[in-house]
Amino acid sequence: MSERIKYTNTELEEFRGIINEKIATASKDLDLLKGIFMNDGDNRTEDTSPSFKPFEDGSESMSKEANSQLAIRLEKFIRDLKHALLRIENKSYGVCRVTGELIPKERLRLVPHATLSVEGKNQLSENAS
C-alpha cells in the first residue's frame, strides 16, 4: 500500500498532458460524428435510387443508432476527463475515492479519468452483491 496521499506537481503535469491529449482526440472524433449527422440529409440520392431498399434502410438506422451511442459515450468520456483535470487543479487527482490511497500510475496512464483503484472497484462490487 502507498504511503503518499497525493501525486507530486510533476506527476500531475504528466497526467494533465495525457488527459489533454485524450480530450483533443475524443473531441475530434466527436466533431467527426456530429459532422456525419449534420450532412446526413444533404447527400441523398433517393429520387434516383430504387424505392424498395429494406435492407439498406435497416442497416442505415442501425448505423445511425450506433453513431448516436458512440457520440453519447464520447461526450461522457470528455466530461469525465475534464473532471479529472479539475481534480488535478485541486490536487486530489489519483486518490481512490473508496480506499483513500493513490491509484497506481500504470492504471491512471491507461484510464486517466479513473477515480477508483482496482481494490476500490472490487470493494464496491463486493458491497453491491
N, C-alpha and C positions, 0 to 999 in steps of 0.2 A: 504494500500500500504506500501511497505517496505521502511525504511529509509536508510538501508545499501545498498551499491553499490556492495559489494563483500562478499563472504564467508571467514571465518577465515581459517588459515592454518590447524587447527584441523579438521574443517568441510571438507576442501578439501581433507585431507588424508582419511577421511571416504569414500568419493566418489571415490577416487583413488582405494581403496580396492574393492569397489563394481564393478567398471569398470574392474579392473584386473581379478576378478573372472569371469565376463561375457565374457571377451576376451578368457580366458582359456577354458571355457565351449564351446563357439562358435567355437574356433579353433579345439578343439577335435571333435566336430560334423562335421566340415568341412573336417577334415582328414579322418573321417569315410566315408563320402560321396565320397571323392576322391579315397579312397581305393576300394569302390564298383565299381567305374568307371574303375580303373586300373585292377581289377580282372574280369571284365565283360566278356572278351573274353576267359579266361582261363578255366572256369569250365563248359563249354558247353558239351552237350551230343547229339548234333544234328545228329551225324551219327547213333545213336541207337534209336532216338525218331521218331515218325511218321512224315512224310514230310508235312502233312497238319495240320497246327495249327493256323488258322486265328485269333481266339480269344486271344490265348496266345501271339502271336506276337503283336497284337494291345495293349494289356494291358502292355506288356513289353516296348513298345515305349512310352506309356503314363507315365509309371513309370520312365523311363529314363528322359523324359521331366520334370516331377515333381521334380526329384532329381537334375536336372540341374538348375531349377528355385530356388530350395531351396539353392543350393550351391552359386548361384549368390546373393541371399538375405543375406546369412551368410557372404559372403565376404564384402558386403556393410555395414552390421551391425558391423563387426570387424573394418572396416575403420572408420566408424562414432565414434566408441568407442575410437579408437586411436586418433582421432581428439579431442575428449573430454579430453583425457589425456594431449594433447598439451595446451588446454585451462586452465587446472589445472596448468600447468607449468607457463603460463603467467598470472595467477591469474584472468582470465576473465571467468572462468567456472561458470555456473549457472546464468549468466546475460542474460536476454531475449534480443535477437537482434532486436526486434521491440519496446518494451516499455522501455528498459534500466533498468528495475527493476529485482530484484532477482526472479528466478524461485523457487517456493516453494520446500522445501526439499522432501516432500512426492512425488512430481512429479519426481524429479531427482532420487529418490530411485527406482522408477518404470521404468523410462525411462532416464537412466543416460547420454545418449547422446543428450538429448533434448537441443535445442537452443532457444526454444520459450516457454513462459508461455502460459497457456490456453488463457489468454486475448490477448496476441500477436498473437497466432494462429487464434483466432476469428477475430482480426483486419485484418489479411492477407486475410482470407476467405471473409470478407465483401468487401474488396477492389478489390478482384478478381471477384466478382459478378457484 
